[in-house]
Amino acid sequence: MSEQDDALQATYFVDSDDAAIIAKARTLADGATDDVQIAERLFYAVRDGFRYDPYNLATEREAFKASNILGETATWCVPKSIVLTAMARASGIPARLGFADVRNHLTSEKLTETMGTDLFAWHGYSELWLDGRWVKLSTAFNKELCDRFGVKALEFDPVEGALMHPFDESGRRHMEYVRERGSYLDLPLAEMFRTFAEVYPGWEIGPDGEATRVEAAPASKDERFH
């Protein structure tokens, strides 16, 4: 199979063959005439359909399946990317997951204290095959959150893609991509958790490879910006 054929197949986490994923994708794509229009609808549905919450981070494998994420109302970049990737595949658009380490120069004191750093390892986005190219699309921050913090919301662009802005609306330094981690057909959960255990306090990897962490105190709504 070709690279694009591989990126159409359902996987454990990107379970694009799940009935709920298929139904949601069909509803969102209704009336669209081509892959770009479908991708745009899926992008905004995921960007704004899930409120961004970096504290809502589970460690159970099942929590990272697209079909389970679909029922959430608030989550973070990796699960949102899994859902977009799954719905794209269910719509016949080749899609895969992309990851990078990013430094957030505007992260809140509360979140920096909790994480012990302003480096966000394994920031997730989706890569969709549109008009003969892979297009990177990040759906992490919902528009309401961006408006509240004076940060430009990412807009769908089928040519240039949509990755985190380096500056906010006031010209302050915002997101800095410091390391590309590559593209994946499925979520490399164990590898991601091993990195978390190396980078963040409170994370441990047991002998069975399972991750555990100390629960962070809930943040106020104005501290949930990543």
C-alpha positions in Angstrom: 0.0 0.0 0.0 1.0 3.6 -0.5 1.7 6.1 2.3 -1.7 7.6 1.7 -3.4 4.2 1.7 -1.8 3.4 5.1 -3.1 6.7 6.4 -6.7 5.7 5.6 -6.6 2.6 7.8 -8.2 2.4 11.3 -5.8 1.9 14.2 -6.2 1.2 17.9 -6.3 4.9 18.9 -7.4 6.4 15.6 -10.4 4.1 15.4 -11.9 5.7 12.3 -14.1 2.6 11.7 -16.1 3.3 14.9 -19.8 3.9 14.2 -19.8 7.1 16.3 -16.8 8.5 14.5 -18.3 7.7 11.1 -21.6 9.2 12.0 -20.1 12.4 13.3 -17.9 12.8 10.3 -20.8 12.3 7.9 -22.9 14.8 9.7 -20.2 17.4 9.6 -19.4 16.7 5.9 -23.0 16.8 4.8 -23.2 19.1 1.7 -19.4 19.5 1.3 -18.2 18.9 -2.3 -14.6 18.1 -1.9 -11.9 17.0 0.6 -10.8 20.6 1.3 -14.3 21.6 2.3 -14.7 18.5 4.4 -11.4 19.1 6.1 -12.3 22.7 6.9 -15.6 21.6 8.6 -13.8 18.9 10.6 -11.1 21.3 11.6 -13.4 23.9 13.1 -15.6 21.3 14.7 -12.7 19.9 16.7 -11.0 23.3 17.3 -14.1 24.8 18.9 -16.1 21.7 19.9 -13.6 20.8 22.6 -12.5 23.4 25.2 -8.8 23.3 25.7 -7.8 22.0 29.1 -4.2 21.0 29.8 -5.1 19.6 33.2 -7.5 17.1 31.7 -4.8 14.5 31.1 -5.6 10.8 31.6 -3.1 8.0 31.6 -5.4 5.1 30.7 -5.0 3.8 27.1 -8.7 3.7 26.5 -9.0 7.4 27.2 -6.9 8.1 24.0 -9.2 6.3 21.6 -10.9 8.7 19.2 -14.3 7.1 19.9 -13.9 7.8 23.6 -12.6 11.3 23.2 -15.6 12.2 21.1 -17.8 12.3 24.1 -15.6 14.8 26.0 -16.2 18.5 26.2 -12.7 19.6 27.3 -9.4 18.1 26.5 -5.9 18.9 25.2 -3.9 19.0 22.0 -3.1 15.3 21.6 -6.7 13.9 22.0 -8.1 16.7 19.8 -5.6 15.7 17.1 -6.6 12.1 17.4 -10.3 12.9 16.8 -9.6 15.1 13.8 -7.3 12.4 12.3 -10.0 9.8 12.9 -12.8 11.8 11.4 -10.7 12.7 8.4 -9.9 9.0 7.7 -13.6 8.2 8.1 -14.3 10.8 5.5 -11.8 9.2 3.0 -9.1 11.8 3.6 -5.6 10.2 4.4 -4.6 11.5 7.8 -1.9 10.9 10.4 -0.7 12.4 13.7 2.2 14.8 13.9 4.2 15.8 17.0 6.7 18.5 18.1 8.1 19.9 21.3 7.0 23.5 21.8 8.0 26.2 24.2 5.1 28.4 25.4 6.5 31.9 26.3 3.1 33.0 27.6 2.1 30.0 29.7 0.6 30.8 33.1 2.6 30.7 36.3 0.2 28.0 37.7 0.8 25.7 34.7 4.6 26.3 34.7 4.7 25.5 38.4 2.7 22.3 37.9 4.8 21.2 34.9 8.1 22.4 36.2 8.9 23.9 32.7 7.4 25.9 29.9 8.3 23.2 27.4 5.4 21.1 26.1 6.7 17.8 24.9 4.7 15.9 22.2 2.5 18.8 21.3 0.0 17.1 18.9 -1.5 18.1 15.6 -3.0 16.4 12.6 -1.6 16.0 9.1 -4.2 15.7 6.3 -3.5 14.8 2.7 -5.1 17.7 0.7 -4.5 18.5 -3.0 -1.4 16.3 -3.2 0.4 17.4 0.0 0.5 16.8 3.7 -1.0 19.8 5.5 -0.3 20.3 9.3 -3.3 21.4 11.3 -3.3 22.2 15.0 -6.8 22.3 16.7 -5.5 22.8 20.2 -6.9 26.2 21.3 -10.6 26.9 20.9 -11.5 30.4 19.7 -13.2 31.5 22.9 -10.0 30.8 24.8 -7.8 32.7 22.3 -10.1 35.7 22.3 -9.9 35.9 26.1 -6.1 35.8 26.2 -5.5 38.0 23.1 -4.0 35.2 21.1 -4.7 34.7 17.4 -6.9 31.7 16.9 -5.6 29.3 14.2 -7.6 29.3 11.0 -7.9 26.6 8.5 -5.5 26.9 5.6 -5.3 24.0 3.1 -2.0 25.2 1.6 0.1 26.7 4.5 -1.6 24.6 7.2 -2.3 25.9 10.8 0.5 25.7 13.3 0.9 27.7 16.5 1.6 31.4 16.1 5.1 32.6 17.2 3.6 35.9 18.5 0.3 37.0 20.1 -1.9 39.9 19.0 0.3 42.4 21.0 3.5 41.2 19.5 4.7 39.2 22.5 6.6 36.0 21.9 4.2 33.0 22.1 4.9 29.6 20.7 8.4 28.3 19.7 8.8 25.0 17.9 12.0 23.5 19.3 11.9 19.9 18.1 10.0 17.9 15.5 9.1 14.4 16.6 7.7 13.2 13.3 4.6 11.7 11.9 2.7 8.6 13.0 -0.2 6.5 11.8 -1.2 5.8 15.4 -0.5 7.4 18.8 3.0 6.4 20.2 1.5 6.5 23.7 4.3 4.6 25.5 7.0 6.7 24.0 5.1 9.9 24.8 4.7 8.8 28.4 8.3 7.9 28.8 9.2 11.4 27.7 6.7 12.9 30.2 8.4 10.9 32.9 11.8 12.4 31.9 10.6 16.0 31.6 7.7 16.5 34.1 7.6 16.1 37.9 5.1 13.6 39.3 5.2 11.2 36.3 6.4 7.6 36.7 6.6 4.6 34.4 6.1 1.3 36.1 7.7 -2.0 35.3 4.7 -2.9 33.1 5.2 0.3 31.1 2.1 1.9 32.5 2.2 5.6 33.4 1.2 7.0 36.8 1.2 10.6 37.9 0.4 12.8 40.9 -2.9 14.7 40.2 -2.4 18.4 39.7 -4.7 20.8 41.5 -7.5 22.1 39.3 -6.8 25.5 37.8 -9.1 28.4 37.6 -10.6 29.1 34.2 -8.1 31.9 33.6 -5.1 29.6 34.2 -6.0 27.0 31.6 -4.2 28.6 28.7 -1.2 26.5 27.4 
